[in-house]
Amino acid sequence: MTESFAVRALRRTPVVAAALAVVALAGCADMAGIGSHATLRDATTLGITADPARANVPSLDSQWWQAFGDSQLNALVDQAVAGNPNLQVARARLVRAQASADIAGAALLPKVGADLNLNRQKFNSNYIYPAPLGGSTQNIGLLQLGASWELDFFGKNRSALDTALGGANAAAADADAARVLLASNVARSYFQWARLNEQVEVAKRTLAQRDETFKLVRDRVSAGLDTRLELRQSEGGLPEARQQIEALNEQIALQQHALDALVGQPNVSASLKPPVLAGVKPMALQANIPADLLGRRADIAAARWRVEAATSDVANAKTQFYPNVNLTAFAGFQSLGFGKLLKSGSEQWGVGPAIHLPIFEGGRLRANLRGKSADLDVAIESYNATVLDAVRDAADQVSSAQSITRQQTEQRAAQTAAEGAYDIAVQRYRAGLGNYLNVLTAETAVLAQRRLAVDLAARALDTQVGLARALGGGWQPPATATASAPTAATQN
């Protein structure tokens, strides 16, 4: 059976010999003394080793905010996820990173292209072309199919692909982390809005209470039972209460603007019913840090993938010291005159390896490797910082949640006592058995406790949101990344 010209070319080309030469030349690479010095922190060094109590902490639902039972909040979070510009930026970066991974993956595959050139050319008679070609004008045709394939002997293209995949996985985790952060910020702003609404109600009750007291003092002054000093003291509390209401209304407007910006829809809050804290159900969260915290947070996963990408980038920098081998081939037709282009005798072909070996680069390759190793150290220490911050964040939220529960118990007792003392002070004043200073003192204590009750209720909800975010916000790594992603708690 007759062999094709491509098969004959491959048989005649010393590809095997070239490959052996490449392996021999690879021994010239000098990378001594260059490497990463940072070390990844794991769960054990962070004090969150597994124990039965922590191992049973359930995972959050990815839409954890629905547990608060507020339909307005659910709609706001959904709108924010769909329209927030910052989240769209994170998604666009993910698409860009995935495209970069596709580009890197294409380097592992052969490249095939076709060329068709039809030119009319005047040949120089005073150059290398003899007569009758020299001095004539000819039609030149070229129809050719070309192929090239970089033989990835030392893993340069594979490491470049791993770097790009690590970046794409990090971008995906960043987008998920942005979504969790956005949802928590919307919930926190919503509850802050509710807190201010509650504070306005307290301020309004304060204004009504002071107005009632002012009328009482005015009547006593008219009856000669009090002096104008008590009247002026009582009168001064009215504008103060009105000023507090106005200041709170300003804060409400600013909070609504912030919520509109998070949702990505100006004036969306103006169409909503102002939320109240009493209408929000507390979200049940187990108040301890799970042993698998490092695998529950998207920001930690993103930092870990950046370590993987930087590790692959170091491997790619090392392959720059080795020879680069390309196998190229072409086959087609070329002729003088378009009519002869596809006729017998116009065939041409070629095949063979191309090898490039860096011999003297002026220290560029070693400097590049040092830079990539430094980038790896940066990625590792950034990961460590992210992990430490995550553990601190979770511990802070747990401590705050437990403390707020105890504070609310004490505050309710203090408010009950303050309201009882105020009632007694007012009764004694009406009976002429006490002075107005006692009423003011008792009233101040009651108002302070009412404001504190609102603040603690809002803080309790805010801490629940913070704890949900600190524990990962229900994030789970995608199945495509889970198979290849190393576990931060077991890698070093």
Secondary structure, 3 states (H helix, E strand, C coil): CCCCHHHHHHHHCCHHHHHHHHHHHHHHCCCCCCCCCCCCCCCHHHCCCCCHHHHCCCCCCCCHHHHHCCHHHHHHHHHHHHHCHHHHHHHHHHHHHHHHHHHHHHCCCCEEEEEEEEEEEECCCCCCCCCCCCCCEEEEEEEEEEEEEEECCCCHHHHHHHHHHHHHHHHHHHHHHHHHHHHHHHHHHHHHHHHHHHHHHHHHHHHHHHHHHHHHHHHHHHCCCCCHHHHHHHHHHHHHHHHHHHHHHHHHHHHHHHHHHHHCCCCHHHHCCCCCHHHCCCCCCCCCCCCCHHHCCHHHHHHHHHHHHHHHHHHHHHHCCCCEEEEEEEEEEEEECHHHCCCCCCEEEEEEEEEECCCCCCCHHHHHHHHHHHHHHHHHHHHHHHHHHHHHHHHHHHHHHHHHHHHHHHHHHHHHHHHHHHHHHHHHHHCCCCCHHHHHHHHHHHHHHHHHHHHHHHHHHHHHHHHHHHCCCCCCCCHHHHCCCCCCCCCC
